[in-house]
Amino acid sequence: MVTQSVTVTIELTEEQLRAARSTGVLEPDELARLVQRELERRQDARRMNEIMDALQSSPEKPTPEEIDAEIEAYRSKKRARRASGD
């Protein structure tokens, strides 16, 4: 994967800066991981909203069991994706 450098300026309190530095959060690799996780979280939220919209607009309303099964299938895919490092 080709990467590009980007410069970001953020304002942190002294306490936040100290904690971020001591935990390594400000290291380039860690920041890249944080951005990737946030992108995935937002994509997952959009997908879940799309699923909920589709379920609500369906003429045949799903049973609670069917909803639970869809949620579990979604979570299983998400776990598998995390386990594979995607």
Order of alpha helices (4+ residues) and beta strands (2+ residues): alpha-alpha-alpha
